[in-house]
Amino acid sequence: MNDAPRPSVWIGKPVERVEDPPLVTGRGRFAADINFARQLHMRVVRSNHAHANIKSIYTDAARDVPGVVAVWTADDIADVPPIDFREGSIEKLAPYRQPVLAQHKVRYVGEPIAVVFAEDPYVAEDAGDLVTMEVEELPALLDARDEPGEFSFARDTEADILHQGYGDVEAVFGAAPHIVELKLTSGRHSGVPLETRGAIGNYDASRDVVELHGAAKVPHRNKELIARMLNRAPSSVQCFEAHVGGGFGIRGEIYPEDILVCVAAIRFERPVKWIEDRREHLIAANHSRNQHHHIRAAVTDEGEILAIDDEIFHDNGAYVRTHATRVAMMTCGILPGPYRVPGAYRATCHFRLTNKTPAATYRAPGRFETTFVRERLVDAIAHQLRLDPIHVRRRNAVTVEEMPFKRPLEALGEEIHFDSGDYHKLLDATLAYVEWPKLNRELAARRAKGEMVGVGLAMFVEKSGLGPADGVRIQVDTSGFVEVITGGASIGQGFETVMAQVAAEFLGTDYKKMRVIHGQTNRIEHGIGAHASRATVMTASATRVAALNVRKKALDMAAELLQSPADTLDIVNGEVVIAGRKSGPSVSLGQIAAALGPSSKVRGDREPGLSSDGWFYTEHQVYPYGNHLAVVKVDPDTGGVKVLRYLVSYDVGRALNPMLVKGQIAGGFAQGLGGALMEEFTYNQRGDPLSSTFGDYLLPTVKEVPDIEILLMEDHPTPLNPLGIKGAGESGVNAVGGAIASAIDDAIGIPGAITELPVTPQRLKAIIDGKH
């Protein structure tokens, strides 16, 4: 009885979120709400040129403004190195790192060239407008497919060429009955959180500790990176996460502004605060997605994909930021998706820089792009060979009998290892759910009457649960209240609720009697944060271990207090009782915590405190999978697309909180819809951004986002963790572009028409008009 409480007390239940009360009552504490006495305000002066040599920067007028404390350019922080990579130094890419303030050159509109510090934020902003710059403008490089240009010191703008693959590609293509070839483009867009970035640096001279408030996503990694850059002991740097108004992969990385507030706080011995405005966010925070693919497939008469060869041009913008080449390498490794591709595979990625905002991760990095490319390829194979697209997918999908399925490709440094799943069964369930034959008959009848309506489907495999390790500490105080201290991070995904559910389940108490501590590097030494859909898999698994350890300590102490063997006891709602009895003696977790106090006379030689650490280790990520199905209607007069129906079917392994999983899927779909139909950062020939306000960068509203249908399955729990869980954070966005592109083809009656995302009305109208 002492290994675990009764099953499924909290796990698998759609319980209310514990983190919501302060958010819905106006008591949330976001970066803008964090203030310190005597704080200064920082304003960033940004380049208005996409590419230019800096001849002079004039700051005197700004320094003379009353209330301005200092104005810095690169010369004032010459001892601060460029921003390093999150995983540590990478010698080959080191020359392409972004300086904290531009040195000698500016390489994109929005690059920081100077910072103003003032007593008042409005004074700082006004003074920033007085900083001017004399430059020698240079031609802007804006297309990663163009020949590489000069970067600096005899280095060109092709920072790296990445390779992944296996088999003899030339031999397989040479013998193949059919070759299908496409050129496809994924447009540049990014996460647009409700809350823009913010950073507050605070230096405690009495302890020689610098603090960064407003950190998110990976606070422990950021702490380590700041310590390296500032040549400080890691223990002298601490990061603190506040509430986060949307993360989506782009929040929480180390940007120039984060380093600047820390350096300034140390130098001025005063807190320094910076809050980003919306225009800054759109031109300075990480962009993503911009890739060009020239892909070929070698196939049999039956549509079996024997080999794939993909040449990729990845537009990473002006610098290589903290993720290094992670998105491009992920693209190369994950592209085959759920399909077997037995003969050979080759991906060659030209990782190139352009004079645009630097790019890094955005929700489902590399997967939104590759699912679009792969599913467009499958549709093209079906069309060229006159086969049913569903047949081609069935023919190529890995079978349940082949699980676990390994392929010699890499995702985040690990060999890809599909742990479990039945892709065919989920496809069958998807088609049955929408009544596939009936749906197609109805759409065909509508097309016969002149409507442009169509349906499209895309299959995908995700990766989640990045290891190798995560740790959690659980401690119970004398009132019975429980703290779950993690190195995870909360970015709106319901992190606190899920960790509380898991801890309560295995400890035997109420999940509402939990306080989940996260994003505070001074409370726990290790943490990987919340990225790569890892929090539920890794942190929840570590929480389970910690809860079981605390449970064991509690039952051991209770056995002495109740004079009953530990294996006859259970914990129910925070009370240790004799199992199976409706009444009798009991002792609360709070009383046990008191009995285990350092000065307790009954503690004996037991370790003081009702607390324990829990660690979880894994060798492989886990791979959930799903299908997206879209029904769309196209307006032939405008090229506008309306999504009439959208279904996501997804096998999550085990849903700790189904409501939260479905919320993650719905939110991801809205972002995927934007990337598929409207969101795009565009530039003119000089490299000036044309999408720097919400008047130009279009987001889907409630009018454009349909009610999403979700078929959530738990047929294949992973064997790689005791809870059987797989991640869900990126499932809703992964295949949106692929499914909608296929549906538009069907609606307009032009197979293979959609080769570029987003499918804007202008692009689609040109395709429709060109048909006639």
N, C-alpha and C positions, 0 to 999 in steps of 0.2 A: 503493500500500500504506500510505501514511502518514496517510491520512484517518481510518481506524478499524481496529481489530483484526478478527479473524475474527468473524462475526456470532454472536450468541447463545451466547457463552461463559458468561455469568452471567444476562443478562436473560431473563426468562420461565421461570426455573428456581425450583422451590420449595426454595431453599437454607435451611439452618438460620439462625435469627436470631442476629446477633452481640451483641445487647444482653442476652441472657438469662442468661449465666453468673452475674453478680452477683445477679440477681433470684432465681434458683433455689438459690443457695448461701448466702443470708442476708446478702449483702454489699451489698445495695441501700442507697442513701442518699436517704431521703425527707425531707420537711421536718422531721419529728419527730426525725430523726437528726442534724440540723445544730445544732451548739452552739458557742458562743464563750465565752472566759474572761470572767468578770464579768457575764454576761448577766442581764438582768431578765426576768421573766415577766409577761405582760399577760393580764388577765381582762376580758372585756367584760360590762358590766351592761346588760341588755336590758329593753325595755319589756314590761310584762305587760298593756298596754292597746292595743287596736287603733286608738283615736282619742281623743285627749285633749289639753287644754291643760295644759302643765306649769306648776304654780304654784311648786313648790320641789323641789330635789333635796338630800338630806341625806347628806353624805359624812364627817362628823366621826368617826363610829364606825369607819368603815373605815380612815381615816387613822391612827387610834390603835392599830391592830393592829401588834404587833412584826413587823418584816420588810417592812412596806409602805413604799415609797419615795414614792409619789405617787398621788393620785386626781384624775382630770380629768373635768370636764364641758365643755360647749360653750364656756363662758366662758374656760376655760383655753387654748383653741386658737382664739380668735376671729379670728386672722389666717389660718387655713386655710380656703380656699374650699370650697364643695360639690364633689363629685366630677364632673369634666368628662366630656365625651363623647370616645370613642376617636378619632373622626375630626376632632376640633377643636370649637371653640365653635359652638353653634347658638342664636342669640339667642332665637328663639321658644320654645325648650324650656328655656332656662336657668333660669327660675324653678322648674322641676319637678325639678331635680337634688337628689340626696340629700346632706344635710350629713353630715360625718364623724361628728359626734355630734348628737343631736336638739336642735333650737333651737326653743324656745317650744311646739312641739307634738310629739306622737308620732303616727305614722300607720299603724303595723302592730305586731303582737306580734312581738317579736324585734328591733325597731329599737334600735341602740346609743344609750344615754343617758349612759353614763359608762364609764371604764376605770380599772382598778386595776393598779398596777405594784408588784411585790414581788420579793424575793430568791428565793422558792420558788413554784412553780405552785400548790401546795395552799393556801399562805397567801393568794395572790392570789384563789383561788376562794372561800375562806372570808370574806375581807374583802369581796369583791363582794356576798356575801349580806347584808352589813350596810348597803349603800347602799339608801336608801329614797326614795320620791318621793311628793309630794302633787300630785294632778291634778284637773282638772275634766273628767269623762268626757263625750265627745261621741258622738252616734249614729254607728254604723259603716256605711259604704257598701260593700256586698259584691257587687253585681251590676252589671256594666257596661251592662246593658240599662236600668237605672233612670235617671231623670233625673240629669244631672250635679249634684254637690254643690259646695260651696265648698271651694276649695283654700287660697288665701291671697291677700291684697292684691287683692281683686276678681277673682281668677282662679278659674275653676271647674275641675272635675276632668276635663273633656274637653280634654286637652292639645293635641290636633290632630285634624283630619279629613283623611284621606289619600284621594287619588283616582288611579286609573289607568283607562285605557280607550281606546276608539276607536269610530268609527262612530256612527250615529244609533240609539240603543237604542230609543227610543219608536217610531220608524218601523218597525223590524224586528219588534218585539213586536206592534205594531198590525196587521201584515199576516200574522203567523205562523198556520199552521193549528192549532198546539197550543202551550200554555204549561204547563210543569211547574214546580211550586213546592214548596220544602222549607224547613223550619227545623231547623238542625242545631247541635250543640254539641260542642266538644272540651274535655274536662276538664283541670284544672290538675294537672300533674305535672312531674317534673324528673329530671335525672341524679342518681344516688345512687352516687358512686364509693366504692370500698373505702376509699380514703384521704380523709379530710376535708381541708378547707383548712388551710393553715399559712403563716405569714409570719414571717420573721426579719429585722429591720432592724439594720444595722451601720454605724456611722459611723467612717470613718478620718480623724481630725482632721489627721493629718500631711499628707494629700493633699486634704483637704476634699472627700471623696467619700462619698456615702451609698449603701449597697448594700441591695437587697432580695433575700433568698434565699427560695426556695420559689415563685418566679414560674413560670408555665407558659403555654402556648398562644401568647401574643403578647408575649414579653419586651421586644422593641424598642418596640412601641407603648406598653407600660406604662412603660418608661423615659421616653419622651417626655411621657406624661401626668403622671407624678410630677414631672418637671422643671417643667412648666407650673404645676402646682398649688402647688409649693413655691418657685416663682420662682427656680429654680436653672438654671445652664447644663446642657444635656443631658450634657456630658462629665463632670459632677460627680455623675451618677446612673448606677448600674449595676445590672442585674438578672441573677440567676443561677437557672437551672432545675436542680432536682434530679430524681431519679426521681419519676414521677407515677403514683399509684395510681388512674388513671382521670380522663379530662378531660371528654369529652362535651359540650363547648361552654360549660359553666357554670363550669369551673375556669379560673383564669388571668386573669379580668377583674380590674379594680381595684375592690376593695371598701373600705369604711371601715377595716377592720382593717389593710389594706396601707399605707394612708396613716398610720395611727396609729403603727405600729411604726417607720416611717421618721422621723416627726416626733419621737417619743420618743427614738430613738437619737441624733438630732442634739442634742436638748436635754440629755439625761443624759450624752452622750458614753459610752454603754455600749450593748452589743447588747441588743435587746429581742425576745423570742420569744413568739409566740402560736400555739396549736394549737386548732383547733375541735373541740368534741365533737359527737356525732351529733345531739342535739336542736338545737343551734345550726345545724347544717347544714340540717336539715329546715325550720327556720323563718326562716333568714337568707340562705342562698345563693339564687341566682337560681332562680325558678320559671319555668314556660313553658306554652305550648299553649292557655291558656284563651281560647277564642273562641266567639262565637255568630254563625251565618250565617243570613241569610234570602235564599235564592238562588232565582232563576227562570231558566228556559231557554225560548227560543223554538225550536220544532223543526218539521220537516216530517213528512209522513205516513210517510216512510221512516226517520225517526229522526235525520236530519241536524240537528245543533245549529247554528242560525243565529246566535243571540245568547245571551249570559249577562249577567244583572244580579244582583250580589251586594251586599247591605248587611251589613257586618261590625261587630260590637261586640267590640273587643279589650280584654281585661282585663289591664292592665299592672301592677297592684298599686299600691303607695303612691308610688313615685317613678319617674322616667325615669333609668335607669342608663346605663352607658357605651355601649350599643348604640343609644341614642336610639330612633327608630321603625323600625329596620331589620327586625325580624321582621314587623311589620304591613305595611310596604311590600313586603316579599318576598311576603307572603300575597296582596296585591293583584295582583302581577305574574305569579306563577307558577301561579295557580289553573287556567287552562285546560289545563295539562299537555300531553299528547301530541295533543290534539284541535285541529282546525283553527279552528272558531268564526269563519267568514268574515265574517258580517254586522256584528256590533257586540259590544262588551264594555264593561262598566262595573263597577268595584269601588269602593265607598265604605266606608272603614273609619273608624269612630269610635274613636279611640285614647284610651281612658279610664283614669283612675286609680281605684283602690278601696283600702280599708283592709286589704290583704293584702300578703304579701311581694312586693317588686318582681320583675318578670319580665324575662327577656331571652332569649338563645338556649339551645336544647337540641337536640342532634343532629337534623339535618334540620329546622331551625326554619322554620316556615311551610309546609313541605312535608308533614309528617305530617298536619297539620290540613287542608290544601287537598286532598290526595289522598283523604282520607276524605270530604270534602264533594263533590268532583267525581265520585268513583266512586259515591257514594250517588245523585247526580243522574243519572248514566248508567243505573243500575239502575232508578230511578224512571221515566225516559223509556221504557225497555224495557217495564216493567210497564204503564204507562198506555197505551202504543200497542200492546200485545200483540206485542212483538217479542222476538227472542232477544237477550239482553244482549251476547253476543259479536258479533252482527251490528251492534249499535249502536256498539260500540267500533271494529269494522273500518270502518264507514261514516265515522266521524269522525276516525280517526287520520291524522296527516300521513303522506304516502307518501314512499318513497325518492326518487321522481322530483322531489318538491318540495324536496329538500334542496339547499343550506342553506336553512332556513326561518326567516324573520324575522317578528317581530310587534312592533308599536309599544308594547311594555310593558317594564318595567324590572325587573331583578334585580340588587341590589347596585350600583346606579348605572349599569348597562350595559343597552343595549337587548338584549332576548332574541334569541338567534341560535342556533338549533339547527344545529350544524355538520355533523352526519352521522348516519346511522342508518336502519334499516329496521324500523319498529315492527311492521309486519304479519308480517314473517318471524319475528321473535322471538315474537310471539303464536302463530304456527303451531307453532313449535318447542316452546313451552310446552305447548300442547294435545296435541301428539303425544307428548311426554315422559310425560304422565300418562294417555295413552289416554283422551281426553276422553269420547267416547261410552260406552265401557265403564265408566268411572268413574261417570258419571251413571246408567247402568243399575243398577249395583251399589248406589248410594245410594238410588235409587228403590225397589229391592227391600227394602232395610233399612227405609225409611220405611213401606212397606206392611205390615211386620211390627210396626210400632209404635215403632221407634227414631226419635229426632229427630237426624238426621244431614244434613249439607248441605255444599255446596262453593261457594266464592266466589272471584272473581278481580278484581284491580285492576291497572291499568296506570299507569305513572308515567314522568316525565322528571326527572332530577336536574340540578343545576348544580354545576360544580366548576371548580377551577383559577382562582381569583380572581387577577387580575393587579394592576397592570399589569407589575410587574417583580420579579425576584428575582435575587440574586447569591450566588455561592459562591466560596470560595478553596480551592485545592488546593495543598499543598506536600509535597515529598518530601525526607526527610532522608538523611544519608549512609549509613544502614543499609538504605535502600530502603523504609522504613516511610512510609506516606502519611497525611496529615491532610486531612480534608475539613471545612472550616470553613464553617458555614452560619448563616444567621439564622432557620432553621427551628426547630421545636420537636418534642419527642418526648412523646407522651401515651399511649404504649402501642401505637401502630399499626404498629410495625416500621419506624419512620423510619430508624434507623441502618442497618439491613440493606439497605433499598432504595437508599439513597444510596451505600452501599458497593458494591452490585451495579452500579449505573450507572457509578460512578467506575472500578471495576475493568474493566468491559466496554470502555470507551473509552480507558482508559490502557494496558491490557494487563497487568494483574497480578492477584493473588489478592484477592478481596474481604475475606478474613480478615486481610489486611495493611493494613487501613484503620482509622483512628480517626476517627469522625464526631463533630465538635464542634458542639454546638447549644445554644441557650438561654443563651448567655453573651454579653452585649452588649459586654463589653470585648474580645472576640476579633474581632468583625466589626461594621462600622458600620451596616449595613442589614439588616433582616429583617422579614418580615410574619408569621412564626410558622406555626402549624398551626391553620387554621380554614377553613371553607367548602370542605372537601375539596380544599385547594390544594397541600398539601405535595408529593405525588407529581408532580402536573402541573408546578408552577412550580419547586420546588427541584430535582427530578430533571432537569428540562430545563436549568437553570443548571449543575448538576453535570456534565452531558454536555459543555457548552461549555467549562467549566474543564478537564475531563479532556482534551479534544481540544487545548486550548491548551498544557497541560503536555506532552502527547504530542509535539506539534510541536517544542517547545523541546528535549525529550529527543532526538528523532531528529536535529535540527540539530546538537547537540553530539556525538552519537554518530557522525554522518557524518564528522566530523573525526577522532575517536578511532579509528574503524575504517577510515578512508580508503576509504569507500564512499559513493556518492550516497544522500541521505536517502530518495529514493523507492524504493530497493532494500532498505530496512530494515523490520523489523517488531518489535514488542514482544510477547514471549511469556512469560507468568509472571514479569514483572518483569525480563526480560533482553532487551536489544536484540540482534537477530540479523539475519543476511542472509536475507531472505525466501526460502523454498523450499529451503533447505539444512538437512540433518539434523545437520550438524556444521560447525564453523568458528569463527571468532573471534566473541566476544560481549562485551558490557559491561552491567553491571547498572545499574538506576536509581539505586542508592546511589552507584555510582562516577560516574555522570553528575552527580548532585547535588554530589559533591565537586569534580568538574571545573568546575562552575559556581559554586564558592565565591568570595566576594569577593576572596580573595588568590590564587586559582588562576592559574598561569602559562599555562594552556591556554584560559582562558575567552575571551581576546580582548576584543572590545568588546561581547560579549553581556551582557545584563542579569544581575546575579548571582542565583543561586538557581534551583533547579528548582521553580518555583511559578508560579501564574497565577490571575487572577480569571476568572470566567465569568459572563456576564449573559444572562438570557433575558427577552424582552419579548413581551407579547401584547395584542391589542386586545379580545379576547373570551374569555369563559369557554367551557368545553366542556360538552357536555350528554350524559352517558351516560343510559341508559334501561333499563327493566325491567318485569317483571310479578311479582306475588305471587299465589300460589294457596293457599288454605286449605281443609282438610277438617276439620269440627268435629262434635262430638257434644254435645248439650244434655241435661242432666238435668232433666226437667220438674218433678220434685219440689223441687229446690233452686234451679234457675236457673243451676247451674254449667255452665261450658263447658270441654270438653276438646278441645284441638287434636290431631287424629289424624294429620294429615299436613300438611307445609308445604313449599312449593317457592318458591324465588326464582330467576328467570331474569334474567340481567343481561348487557348488552353493555358491557364496560369499555373497549372500544377496543383496548387492549393491556395485558396483565397483566405487570407487571415481576416479580412474584412471586405466582403463582396461590394459593399456600397462604395468604399474608397477605391477599389479597383475600377469599378465602373466610372467613377468620377475622373480617375486618371485617364481612362480611355476617351471619355467625352471631351475632356480638355485638350488632349493631344489631337483629337480629330479636328477641333476648331483651328488649331495652329497649322495642321496639315492642309486644311481647306484653304487657308490664306496662301500658303506656299504653292498650292496647285493652281489657284485661279487669279490671285490679285497681288500678293505681296512681292515686291521686287525693288531692290536698290539699283537705280540706273544713273548713268553719268553722261555728261556731254563730252565733246572731243578734248576739252582742256582738263578733264578729270574732275569737274565740279559736280558734286552730288545733286541729283535732281529729285531726291526723295528724302528731304530733310525735315518735313513736317507731316502731320496726319492729313494734310490736304493733298499730299503727293504719294505718301506711302500708305496704301489702302489696306485696312484690316477688315476681316469679316465681322459683321455685326449680328445681332440676334435675328435680323431679317434674312441674312444669307445662310445662317447655320441651321440646318434642319434638326428635328428631333432624331437623335441617333438611336438605333436599335443595337443592343449588345447581347450576344449569345456567349455567355461566360461558362467555360467548361473547366472541369477539374478531373479529367480522365487519366492524366499521366503525371502524378506527382514525381518530382525528381528524386532519384536515389542518392543524390549528392549532399543532401542535408536532412536532418531528422524530421523537419517540419514538412518536407516535400514541396517547398515553395519556390516559385520562379518570379522574376520581376514583371512589373506591369507599366512602369512609367513612360515607356516609349512606344507601347503597342498601338496607341490610338493615332499616332502621327505617321508611323512607318510606311504604310502602303497607300496613303491617300492619293498621292500623285499618280501612282500606277493605276489604281482603280478608276479614278476620274478620267484619266487620259483614254483608257480603254472604252469607257462609257461614251465619251464624246465621239470617238471613232465610230462607234455603233450608231450613235444618234445622227451623225451627218452622212453616214454611208461611205466613208472614205477610210478604208483600212490603212493604218500606219500614218494617219494624217498628223497626229500629235507627236512632235519630236522635241518640244521645248516646253519647260515649265517656267513661270506660270502661264496658263492658257488665258491670256488677257483677251478682252473683247476685240481689241484691234487685231491681234494675231489670228484669232479664230475667224473673224470676218474676212480677213484676207484669204484664208484657206477656203472658206465657203465660196467666196466670189471667184476664186481661181478654179473652182470645180467646173464652172459653166463656160 
